[in-house]
Amino acid sequence: MMNLTRREMLKRASTGFGSLALASLLAEEGLAGTLQPHVPPKAKRVIFLFMKGGPSQVDTFDYKPLLQRDDNKDLPFEKPRVQFAPTGELLASPWKFKQYGECGMHVSELFPNVAECVDDICFINSAHGTNPAHGGACLKLHTGSDTFVRPSMGSWVSYGLGTENNNLPAFLTICPTLAHGGTKNWGSAFLPAEHSGTPLGVASQSSETARVKYIQNQKLSREEQRVQLDLTQMLNRGLQTSTGPDAELEARIRSFELAFRMQTEMPEALALENESEATHHLYGIDEEKTADFGRQCLMARRFAERGVRFVQVTHSNTEVQWDQHGNLRKGHEQNAKEVDKPIAGLLKDLKQRGLLDDTLVMWSGEFGRTPTCQGKGHDGRDHNPEGFTVWMAGGGVKPGIKYGATDDYGYYATENKAHIHDIHATLLYLLGMEHKRLTYRHAGRDFRLTDVAGHVLHDIIA
């Protein structure tokens, strides 16, 4: 390669930089356009509402009359062989349940606003996992594996479907928790790096600060940034030509381009002040208890309507979470008040905008809670991956139904059991992807989100 001065190199390459960037953009658009679904898709995007800590199914959406009747009695069957900690007698729910909607679904008084939306929700009362510890259970829910580092749900969706908006990431996670797996819960692992989740803020800080860092360059104009980036990309492409295919370098090249383009759309997408007063009230942003999670849910809607494929919203109150080994009454009541109105607002807003039809909303914790008591004062529940509730709305699921069941006390999934792998397989199917065909070759074998298991829950698909 001949030696060039900096001035000569810029002069010769200046006319080629723009075409290089254009070629990159066209390649990305072409890739997105050639990703054909395996089956006709019901949904285009996902909003995942993650309740960190593990909400109690028997205190929220899985009504158990016998549990109410047999408070303080012994569980009439064996507890799991592997438990997180010892528990005692049965503990009746402190909250009353009522039937709502035309479907007559039982919902506890913890969720009066979500209860108004039951005719749009599919309750999966028979979800179950494999790990009774937060770290392993979080990884299982997010990545399908509790023992190895694997790509997250959002990463697989991004890899399988590409992007609908070249100016925004395909996978965003809003206020994610840094505990119990942390970045591994939204990482791309061995998938190309551009499929990793882009975090906005963290769970330990207010959602008011949930922003992309350095989204605006205070020193250089966009024109100057473009020249600077074109030079960087030319050097990267030159290196790639000399060294051969390099997936990491290719991902970096694409990430630089995405970061530049995000400046045009991300600030506007985060401008919640552009929403009406009525919308702020719908999400509870005008109330102290609901403002933080309300902002997250409104951001999720704004990103969904702008073509982001997978948006995760995390509720992780650092003082309480949903992990009530004790103080169940106080903790669950506080958490439910923080999320109930925003979640209902999100569902209603998506529906009135016509977005719920092709947006799949999924609600879940990493596991549920035991129907048996723990802690002092008969006021706590332990971790329970044996049976808990996941619900979905929109995106092609049957509305106003209950699928599967736990036993009479809510401990084990017993009827139409839905393993985490089945939940993942169903989510991908609703997006038009067969989980057995969505694979990536790594370390000598084909990997997939559902590993070697998983069945689509066809009975819940409309």
Secondary structure as UniProt FT lines:
FT   HELIX           6..34
FT   STRAND          45..51
FT   TURN            52..53
FT   HELIX           57..59
FT   TURN            60..61
FT   HELIX           65..69
FT   TURN            70..72
FT   STRAND          97..100
FT   TURN            101..104
FT   STRAND          105..108
FT   TURN            109..110
FT   HELIX           112..115
FT   TURN            116..117
FT   HELIX           118..120
FT   STRAND          121..128
FT   HELIX           134..143
FT   HELIX           153..161
FT   TURN            166..167
FT   STRAND          171..174
FT   TURN            180..181
FT   HELIX           182..185
FT   TURN            189..190
FT   HELIX           193..195
FT   STRAND          198..200
FT   TURN            203..204
FT   HELIX           207..209
FT   TURN            213..214
FT   HELIX           222..243
FT   HELIX           247..269
FT   HELIX           272..274
FT   HELIX           277..283
FT   TURN            284..286
FT   HELIX           288..305
FT   TURN            306..307
FT   STRAND          310..315
FT   TURN            318..322
FT   HELIX           328..352
FT   TURN            353..354
FT   HELIX           356..358
FT   STRAND          359..364
FT   STRAND          368..373
FT   HELIX           376..378
FT   STRAND          381..384
FT   STRAND          388..393
FT   TURN            395..396
FT   TURN            399..400
FT   STRAND          401..403
FT   STRAND          405..406
FT   TURN            408..409
FT   STRAND          413..415
FT   STRAND          418..419
FT   HELIX           420..430
FT   TURN            431..432
FT   TURN            435..437
FT   STRAND          440..442
FT   TURN            443..444
FT   STRAND          445..447
FT   TURN            449..452
FT   HELIX           458..460
//
